[in-house]
Amino acid sequence: MEFTTALQTAANAAAVSCMYAMIAVGLSLAFGVMQMANYAHGEFFMAGAYTVYAMYALGGYPYWAAVAAGAAIVAGLGLAVERGIFRPTRGNVLAGFMAAAGLAFIIQVFCGEVYGWGLMRYIPKPWMAAFSIAGADVDVARIIIIPFAVAAIGGLIFFMRRFRLGRALRAVAQDPDAASLQGISINKITALAMGIAGALAGLAGGLMSTIYAVTPVLGHQVILPAFIVVIVGGMGSIEGAVLASILFGFTHTFVTTIFDAVVANMVVVAMMAAVLIVRPQGMMGRVAV
Amino acid sequence: MGWLLPLIIVLCIIPFFMGRYPVEVAILFFTYIILAQSYRLINTTGDWSLCHYVLFGVGAYASGLFAKYLGIPVWVSIPLGGVMASVVAAGIWQPLLRTKGFGFFIASYALGEFVRLIWIKFHTPFGGARGIIDIPYPPVVAAIDFSRPIPYYFMAMGVMFGMLFLMYRIDRSRIGDIWKGIHTDPLLSETVGINVPRYRLLAAVTGAFFAGIAGGLLVHRIGAVDPRVFDIISMVYLVIWVVVGGTNTFWGPILGVAVMQSVFEVSRPLLEIRPAIFGTILILFLIFLPGGLESLGTRFKDFFKKRKGNQTASGYSP
């Protein structure tokens, strides 16, 4: 592989890593706090992308307003899912997961029926810019997600370490019973976790909507990698999810460039199986899955 | 089970009065009943895998390939497909045994996807993304042409009843009890000397065998196999059958397949929004009737007895 190709691939890999970090951190946070696997999380990502499509490409609103609206709408969706699905099925991971899969079907059909099932819709890029590093041209629209991901996840970690509410989140993740004995409302905390998870996924979807073709099955494409990242990183661990996203992003992108996407998917699944055999709790997890 | 004989008699008579399409639907239906029941077999240990549809596909691919390229007669290739599915399941379960709950079904999803990617990646012998066509039909035996719908209907029905009988015996056997024990209390099972991983593996391999048989039955009727059929969406449909029927008793999955396949046929004009219909049904069942349709009977009894609390034993339903 030539040096410029490698550099360009590295830039792409960094963007992919950031995207999966934003998706997987939310998944992992929600899992840590309420022991629920949100299958519809990929559809959250898609909903963010569709909001940008509807507002920016169709409605003519400014790009940043559309992205912000996407994050807000999906955060609201997260709250609704917590209230409507995960609260009634609490304590039963399978029921929550399956009900979320049913919801994913519903969101897919909704987007398909409202905006059409057509093959793909490209969103015009808000700016056509690229910059060169050492002879490699890097598209700004592709790597714009990196500063956002760093800020959002850094902010989340800071929030969870320093703020009272953030500490309450971690307390519920560690021991829900003890946390509620200390006067922490479990329902409020799970709603908060789902809100944050939704906002992160919506933001990632909005920012990546100019790169990906926006289709009703977009969420279907990102959910399996996101789950693999959560397992490899360790269930419920945010730092682990970030680390695993970087590992995943670089492995997947480089193998795709050198071989093809099918091989890349096989490699990451094999990686996950290896991690499960050697270290069932994942890279940074505390307990076996 | 006095109702079984009349049922068999009815099932033997009706194909002669149905059109060709309903007979084909009935054949599919028999296949899916074996599939759903084999899924319940694994579920009794508490493991809800998301790769069961792929194991069904392994049976279909193996049986199809054996019959097409090695010339093995269909009667032998279908059981061989079942054995092949067992072998693949034994491999998939090595990392899976390290996990339970959430990790289990995500990892099983990913590993099932791995098998599917192998089919897509390797053109020989799996035919790549387009799959395999021209898979042989069963031959003519004693002047009965098994490639015709009605003889195949009887063959599928016979296989279904045979497999259901075997699974029923396994479910009622000591092994079936151990599987249920593992689900009810894994720690206690381990304490009384049950090798939990070994029994989970046994359940997986047994269930995969029956799923593989179902796959073989499907592929020799359709004559083609396509890797796209075996994706996670089909798997969720399988879960919907089992959730709607319930897994507490042996009859739940059968009921679920019957009801949901009827809904599937009725909703044919609404092709585009069908996933949303099934998704809604799934959510409603999980939240309001977690025991599935089979729990309705006990619910009604409780209701008329006006028992305090009105609670039913939900057992190991989702």
Contacts between the chains, C-beta under 8 A, distances in Angstrom:
chain1	res1	chain2	res2	distance
A	31	B	102	6.7
A	35	B	102	7.3
A	37	B	102	4.9
A	37	B	105	7.7
A	37	B	106	6.7
A	85	B	283	6.7
A	85	B	287	7.5
A	88	B	287	4.7
A	89	B	286	6.1
A	89	B	287	6.5
A	92	B	290	7.7
A	92	B	318	6.5
A	93	B	101	5.1
A	93	B	102	5.0
A	94	B	48	5.2
A	94	B	101	7.8
A	94	B	105	7.1
A	94	B	318	4.7
A	95	B	286	4.6
A	95	B	290	6.4
A	95	B	318	4.8
A	97	B	102	7.3
A	97	B	105	6.6
A	98	B	236	7.5
A	98	B	239	5.7
A	98	B	243	6.4
A	98	B	282	6.2
A	98	B	286	6.0
A	98	B	318	6.6
A	99	B	282	6.6
A	99	B	283	4.7
A	99	B	286	4.6
A	99	B	287	6.8
A	101	B	236	5.0
A	101	B	239	7.6
A	101	B	279	7.5
A	101	B	282	7.2
A	102	B	236	7.8
A	102	B	240	7.8
A	102	B	278	7.2
A	102	B	279	3.5
A	102	B	280	6.8
A	102	B	281	7.7
A	102	B	282	3.6
A	102	B	283	4.4
A	102	B	286	7.6
A	103	B	279	6.4
A	103	B	283	6.5
A	104	B	279	7.3
A	105	B	236	7.4
A	105	B	275	3.9
A	105	B	276	5.7
A	105	B	278	6.4
A	105	B	279	3.3
A	105	B	282	8.0
A	106	B	275	7.7
A	106	B	276	4.7
A	106	B	279	4.5
A	106	B	280	6.4
A	108	B	275	6.5
A	108	B	276	7.9
A	109	B	272	7.1
A	109	B	273	5.2
A	109	B	275	5.4
A	109	B	276	3.7
A	109	B	279	7.7
A	110	B	276	7.2
A	112	B	272	6.9
A	113	B	272	6.8
A	113	B	273	6.6
A	117	B	272	7.0
A	220	B	232	7.8
A	224	B	109	6.7
A	224	B	110	6.3
A	224	B	113	6.2
A	224	B	232	7.8
A	227	B	106	4.4
A	227	B	109	7.0
A	227	B	110	7.0
A	228	B	106	7.7
A	228	B	110	5.6
A	230	B	106	7.5
A	231	B	103	6.0
A	231	B	106	5.8
A	231	B	107	6.3
A	231	B	110	7.8
A	235	B	102	6.7
A	235	B	103	6.6
A	262	B	117	5.4
A	262	B	120	5.7
A	262	B	121	4.8
A	263	B	121	6.9
A	265	B	113	7.1
A	265	B	114	8.0
A	265	B	117	5.5
A	266	B	114	6.0
A	266	B	117	5.0
A	266	B	118	7.3
A	266	B	121	7.1
A	269	B	110	4.8
A	269	B	111	6.5
A	269	B	113	6.3
A	269	B	114	4.3
A	269	B	117	7.5
A	270	B	114	7.1
A	272	B	107	6.8
A	272	B	110	5.6
A	273	B	95	4.3
A	273	B	107	7.4
A	273	B	110	7.8
A	273	B	111	6.4
A	273	B	114	7.8
A	274	B	95	7.9
A	276	B	95	4.3
A	276	B	96	7.7
A	276	B	98	5.0
A	276	B	99	6.1
A	276	B	103	7.5
A	276	B	107	5.9
A	277	B	94	7.0
A	277	B	95	5.1
A	277	B	98	6.3
A	280	B	98	4.2
A	280	B	99	6.4
A	280	B	103	7.6
A	288	B	98	6.9
A	288	B	99	7.3
A	288	B	103	7.7
A	289	B	98	7.8
A	289	B	99	4.7
A	289	B	100	7.3
A	289	B	101	7.2
A	289	B	102	6.4
A	289	B	103	2.6
A	289	B	104	7.5
A	289	B	107	7.7
